Amino acid sequence: MIAVPLSFMAGAFIPLPRQVLGTFGGRTYQIYDLLPWTHAISGLRAVLTYGEGLSGDVVFEMTWLIILTATLFVGGVICYSKARLGAEK
């Protein structure tokens, strides 16, 4: 129920329309780049389709994947601790 919609939102099956947020450091960032799954798919596509190794693009995607995943994890832990681990009144 969660994996398939996220795969569509990350562009795994079909290309997504361009929703540009801006450019920084020679790269164009889109709204979909806020999801870690987008970076995972881009890194996998670069390795499996284009045959790249640990080049700059793959390392860039993996770095953003780790940062965004850690951010989501910390946010989830904070939300869970406030919702479930707080003292009941």
C-alpha positions as CSV (number, residue, x, y, z in Angstrom):
1,M,0.0,0.0,0.0
2,I,2.9,2.3,0.5
3,A,5.7,1.1,-1.8
4,V,3.8,1.3,-5.1
5,P,2.5,4.9,-4.7
6,L,6.0,6.0,-3.5
7,S,7.6,4.3,-6.5
8,F,5.3,6.3,-8.8
9,M,6.0,9.5,-6.9
10,A,9.8,8.9,-7.2
11,G,9.6,8.2,-11.0
12,A,10.5,4.5,-11.0
13,F,8.0,3.5,-13.6
14,I,7.3,6.6,-15.7
15,P,9.2,9.9,-16.1
16,L,7.8,12.7,-13.9
17,P,6.9,16.1,-15.2
18,R,9.4,18.8,-14.5
19,Q,8.7,20.8,-11.3
20,V,11.8,22.9,-11.0
21,L,12.6,24.4,-7.6
22,G,15.8,26.0,-8.7
23,T,19.4,25.5,-9.6
24,F,22.4,25.3,-7.2
25,G,25.9,24.2,-7.9
26,G,25.2,23.4,-11.5
27,R,22.4,21.0,-10.7
28,T,18.7,21.5,-11.2
29,Y,16.5,20.6,-8.2
30,Q,12.9,19.5,-8.5
31,I,10.2,19.1,-6.0
32,Y,10.7,15.3,-6.2
33,D,14.2,15.6,-4.9
34,L,12.8,16.1,-1.4
35,L,12.0,12.4,-1.4
36,P,14.9,10.0,-0.6
37,W,13.4,7.4,-3.0
38,T,14.0,9.7,-6.0
39,H,17.7,9.7,-5.2
40,A,17.8,5.9,-4.7
41,I,16.1,5.4,-8.1
42,S,18.5,7.9,-9.8
43,G,21.5,6.1,-8.3
44,L,20.3,2.7,-9.3
45,R,19.4,3.9,-12.8
46,A,22.9,5.4,-13.2
47,V,24.6,2.1,-12.1
48,L,22.3,-0.4,-13.8
49,T,21.4,1.4,-17.0
50,Y,24.4,3.6,-17.7
51,G,27.0,1.4,-16.2
52,E,28.5,4.0,-13.9
53,G,30.6,3.0,-10.9
54,L,31.1,5.1,-7.8
55,S,31.3,8.3,-9.9
56,G,30.4,11.7,-8.7
57,D,26.8,11.4,-9.7
58,V,26.2,8.1,-7.8
59,V,28.0,9.4,-4.7
60,F,25.9,12.6,-4.9
61,E,22.7,10.6,-5.0
62,M,23.7,8.3,-2.2
63,T,24.7,11.2,0.0
64,W,21.4,12.9,-0.4
65,L,19.7,9.5,0.1
66,I,21.4,9.1,3.5
67,I,20.7,12.7,4.6
68,L,17.0,12.6,3.6
69,T,16.5,9.2,5.1
70,A,18.1,10.2,8.4
71,T,15.9,13.4,8.4
72,L,12.7,11.4,7.9
73,F,13.8,8.8,10.5
74,V,14.5,11.5,13.1
75,G,11.2,13.3,12.3
76,G,9.3,9.9,12.6
77,V,10.9,9.2,16.0
78,I,10.0,12.6,17.3
79,C,6.4,12.3,16.1
80,Y,6.1,8.8,17.5
81,S,7.5,9.8,20.8
82,K,5.1,12.7,21.2
83,A,2.1,10.7,20.0
84,R,2.7,7.3,21.7
85,L,5.3,7.6,24.4
86,G,4.0,10.6,26.2
87,A,2.3,10.3,29.6
88,E,-1.4,9.7,29.4
89,K,-3.6,12.2,31.1
